[in-house]
Every structure is written in C-alpha cells, then in structure tokens.
Amino acid sequence: MAKMNMIQALNSAMDVMLTRDPNVLIYGEDVGFFGGVFRATEGLQKKHGLHRCFDTPIGESGIVATAIGMGAYGLRPVIEIQFADYIYPAYDQLVSEAARLRYRSAGDFFAPLTLRTPYGGGIRGGQTHSQSPEALFTHVAGLKTVIPSNPYDAKGLLISAIEDDDPVMFFEPKRIYNGPFSGHHDQPVTPWEKFADNDVPEGHYTVPLGKAAIKRPGNNVTILAYGTMVHVALAAVAETDIDAEVIDLRTLMPLDIDTITQSIEKTGRCVIVHEATRTSGYGAELSALVQENCFYHLEAPILRVAGWDTPYPHAFEWQYFPGPKRIIDAMRRTMES
C-alpha cells in the first residue's frame, strides 16, 4: 500500500496497464512530454516510450476518431480530453460511432477506448473550464460513464475501464485531484484522511463498474452523490444529528439500482446531490428511478441539490457550487415532510 492522491492513483493505473498490456496506449493534448495539464500522465512517456504515450494536435474529434479505429483493430487506447468543457467537438464521434460500433457490426467490432477528462468546478476555472456534462453521456446507449471520488476507487475503476470492451467515459473531479479540497464560505475543509480512501495498492487491482459504495451507513435519509459531492455530502452530515446514509454511485451507467433501492427502502427519504446544472441533470434520472422503484417506501418528496441553471460563473463560483449548507437544508426539509 502507498499513500496517493487521485492524480498519483490515476498515473499508477495507467502505468500498470501500459506495463501489463502491450495493446494499451495513452495519448491526448500535452499528455506526453509535459505529462498532462494536471500531471496525471507525468513520467509515462519517459518510461514507456514515444509510441505508447504521445501528444496530439488540438483536435478533440480527431483524438476520439483515431481511438475508435485503434480499438476496432485490437488496441486499447486511453485518451485524454484536457477539460470536459472541450469534449463537444467529439460528441458526434462518441455518440454516432464509438457507442454504436458493437451494435451496428453485430458484435464483429467494438471500441474498447477509455476517455479520461477532468470535470467540474472548484478551481476558479470559469465557464469554459468548470462544466459537468456527464448527463449528456448517460443518455447514450453503448457508453459507460464512471466518476470516482477517491484515489483507491480512481485507480481500480480506471483499470476496469481500460480492460472493458466497451467505450468508457471516465470523468475525474479535478477539485479533489490533489487531496483535501480547500474551504470557502460554507465550503469547509473536509478531513481527507477520514473521508477519502488514499491507501492505494501499487500493483494491479480492479473496482467493478456498476457497483456503488456506501460511504456512510444511516437510517434517516439516503444521500446519492458522486465525485466531489460525496465529500461535500459527508461534510454536511457531520454537521448535523441526522443519521444519513451516503451512497457514492461511482458508476452512473451502468447504475447500481439495487444498492439505491435497498437504502431507500430502509430510510424512506432521498436527497440527490450533483454540481451539474439542475434541469435535465443526472439527478432527474435518479429521481425518476427512485420514484419508480421505491414509491411505496417514500415518506417524503425526493429532493435535488444541484448547480444553478446558468453558465458556470467565475466571480460567484462558491455560490453556484452546492455546499454543505444547501445539503443540510435539504436533509432538514425532507425530515420535516
């Protein structure tokens, strides 16, 4: 075991897979010599060579298109889109080609590509470096969508994604890349050692796709979250006397509906938290699924705590970002219903 932050864990996952499987390769904008804008691929080109880890032009559609072709002919490309905000030029390639390749070829071809990309706010990146577009991909049949919340899961989930035969969207919450997130206004510093699993095996291991984790057991209300919001939710619960169960979804698609329904059948209440825009955000799908599967167990309306329906603001980032105060308010409202 080693102490790793999320960046180090992701780097370790790619290093392990480059060593283990000669068909794995890493590429994207600045991921080679520079080691990535957040240094997630630092040292990989030097260790594994220019043909296994290399830089590309600034052209997201080309990065994804070449990965589809490589995957169809036996390689396992791990591509990086520098920020999730830049993924839109490649959306057609992902939706119309990567996601449908297995189906349209009747299983003759598939696209075992993993697309890594930093997402979300919390680093004062402004409207073009802070978006959370994960819901756009959960809507697409044929794509898997993964979002880790801690270093242990990040490494295990990334290895599982690379080994998977289908295209995987791997969103990385950059606010917690380097450890504990910093506080601001009602965003207190979270005790990282308490809430984050940063003991990470140095070798190969996997965390299964499609399996959620109960980060805090409880009996009064179920909180569904992923990425950075897992830590914000845990920080909120720590400030109250409400016995909340916090579930880290880890994989949005496929979704572990069994863990969710078992929890809500026990608690009878549900609060959903994500930092993406509220309208048509992934919380809307979660709310519908909870309603369909747990209607007779619900004792209060399902509540959502999310980002506002505006472009991501630079000057008012911490007012936009869902914080413990808003989660506590939602928990109290559902307990009073």
N, C-alpha and C positions, 0 to 999 in steps of 0.2 A: 504494500500500500504506500501511496505517496500523497502528500497534500498538494492539491491542484486547484487553481481557479478554472473557470469554464474555458477560457482561451487555451490553457495548457492541456485540459482534458480533450478538447476537440483536436488539438495538434497531435496529441498522443494517439487518438483514434485513427487519424489519417496515416500517421507513421506506422502504426501496427498493420494497417491494411495494405499499405504500399509494400511493406516487408513480406507480408503473408501471401499476397495475391499479385502476380505479375500483370494481371489484366486491369488493375486499379491504376488510375492516373488522376492527377489534380491539375486543374487549370482555371484561369479567370483573369480578371484585371488586377495586375500587381501582386498576384499570389506567389510568383516565383522568386526572383531576386530580392524583392522588397519584403516578402513574407506576409503580404496582405495588409490592408489599411489598419486592421486591428491586431496584426501579427499572429493570426490563427495558423498560418502556414509557414511560419518562420523556421528556417533551417531545413525544410523538406527538400527544396531543390538541391541544396548543397549535399545532402545525404543521399538522395535517390537519383539525382541527375536531371539534366535538362529535358529529357524525353518523358519523364514521369511527373514532373511538376514544372509548369511553364506559364508564361504570361500570354495574354491575348490582347488584340485591339479592343477599343471601347465599342463594343457591338453586342449587346445582350442577345439579340435574336440569333446571331451567328454562333455565339457560345452554346446556346441551347440546341440549335440545329445540328451542330457538329457532334454534340453529345448523344443526340438521338441516333445518328448514323453509327457512331462508335459502339453504342450499346447494342444496336441491332446486329453488329458483326462480332460480338463477343467480348468487348471491353466493358469495364465498369467505371465510367467517368464520374468524378466528383467535381462539380463545377461551382464556382463562387460568383454570385452576383453581388457586387460590392456593397450595395444597400438595397433593401427590399423595395424602396421607392423607385429603383431603376429597372424593375422587373417587367414593367408593362410592355416595352418593345418586344419582349419574348413571349408574351401571353399567348399569341396565336400558335406559336410552335409548341408550347406546353399543352394547350387545350386541344388543338386540332391534330397534332402529330404524336407527341410523347404519350399522352393519356390514352389514345385510341389505337396505338400500334398493335398491341396484343389482340384486341378485339377485331380490328379490320383485317388482320392477317390470319385469323382463325388459329392463333397461337403459334404460327410459324416464326414470328419475330416478336421481340419485346424490347423494352427500353429501360435497362437497369441503371438509370442515371440517378444521382443524388445531387440536388441543387441546394447548396448552402447559401443562406443570406441573413445578415443582421437585420433585425426589425425592431420597431417600437421606439419610444421616446426615452427621456430621462437624461440625455447628454447635451441638451440645448442644440439640437441639430436643425431645428426649424422645420418648415413644412415639407421640404424635399429630402430629409434625412431621418424622418421620425415616424413614417407611416406603418400601419399594421394591416396589411392586405390579406391576411390568412384566410378570411371567409371566402374570398374570390376563388380559392383553390379547393376548398372543401366541397364546393358546388359541382366540381368537375369529376365525373365518373372516370376512374382509372388512375387518379393521382392519390397518393397518400400524403398526409400533412402531419408533421411532427414538430413539437415545440418543447424543449427541455427547460427545467427550472433550476438545475444544479449541476455541478461538474460530473458527479457519478453517472447520472442519467444521460448527460450530454454525450459522454464517451460511449456508453453502452447503446444508446439509441442511434448514434451516428454509425457505429459498426453494423448494427442491424439494418439500417437504411442502405448502406453500401452493399451488403450481402443480399438485399432484397431484389427480386427480379422485376419489380415494377418501379416506375418513377416516383421518387420521394421528394417532397418539398420540406426542407429542413430549416425552419425559422429559428434564429438564435437571438435571444433577448439581450441586446447589447448593453442595456443598463446594468446588468449583473455579470458582464463578461469577466471583470477583474476582481470579483469578490463582493463584499458588502456594498449595497448601494447607499449613497450619501443622502442625508435628510435635507428637507427644505420645507418650511411652513408646517403643514400637517403630515409631512412625509418623514417620519422618524427613521433613524438608522436601525436597521434590523440586525440583531445578533447573528452574524453569518454562521458561527460555529454551531448555534442552536438550530437554525432553520435550514442550513444547506449541507448536503452530503458531499463534503470536499475530500474525503478519503477515497482515493481512486486507485484501483489496481493498475499496474503499469503494463500488463500484458493484454491479451485478448479476452473479452467477455462481452456479452450482449444484454441489453434490456429489451424485452419483446415489444414490438409495435402493437398497438391496440389494447394496451393494458394500463389502466390508471393506477395511481398510488394514493393511499390515504395518508396524508401528511400529519393530520391531527384527528384522532377519533373524537366523536362527540355525539350528543343525543338531542340537542335542541333545534339545530338548523344545519343544513348542508350548504357549504360554500363550494361552488365549482369554479376553478380558476386554472390558469396555465401560464407558463413563463414567469416574468417578473411579478405578476399579480398573485402568484402563490405566496410570495414573501410579504407582499402588502396585506394580503388576507390574514396571514399568520400574525403579523404585527397588530392588525386590528383586533383579532380575537384575544390577543394577550392583554389588551387594554380594557377588556370587559369581563363580566362574570357570566357571559352567555357561553354555554357548552356547545360550541360549534364544531362540526366535522368538516375539515378542509380537504378537498379532493383535488389533487394535481392530475389533470387529464392526460398530460404528456403527449398523447396522440389524438388529434382532432378527427382524423379519418385514417383508419377505422377507429370508431369510438367505442370505448368500454361502457356500453349502456348498462351492463349487469351491475357493475360496481356503483354506478349512479343510482339506479333504481333501488338497490338494496339499502343504500344510505338513506334515501328519501322516504322509503317505507318505514324506516326507523325513526327519522326526525320529524317528518310531516311538513317540513318547510325547506325552501330552496332560495338561495341568493347566488346569482351568476355574476362573475366579475371578469371583465377584459378591458384593455386600454384602447381597443379599436373603436371607431365610430359606432354609436348605439344602433342606429337604424340599419337593419339588414346585417348587423354584425353576427358573429358566430353565436353570441348569446341568444339570438332569436331562434336559431335552430335548436339549441339546448333547451330553451323554454318550451318549444313545441314538443320535443321528445319527452320531457318530464311530464308535461300535461297528458300526453297520450299514454304513457306507461304507468303514471303514478296518481292519476286523477283522484281515485277513491282514498288515497292516503294523505293528500294535501290538506293541511289545516289553514293555509293562508295563501294569498296570491304569490306567484313566483316573481321575484324582483331582480332587476338587472342594474348593475353599477358599471358604467362604461364611459368612454370618451364622448365628448360632445359632438353634435352633428355640424362640425365646422372643419375647415382645413386646420392642420396641426399648427398651433400658434407658437411663435418663438418667445415673445415677450411674456405670455401667460401660460407657459408650459406646465407649471405646477398646479395651476387652477384647472387645466384640462386633464391632467393625469389623475386617474382615480386613486385616491389616497385612503388611509385608514379611517379618517373621519367620515367619508361617504359610505364606506362599508359598514362601519358601526351603526350609522343612521339606518341603513337598510336592514341590518340584523334586528335592531330595536323595533322598526316598523313591522317586520314580519312576526316578531314575537308578540306584538300588541294586537295583531289581527285576529 
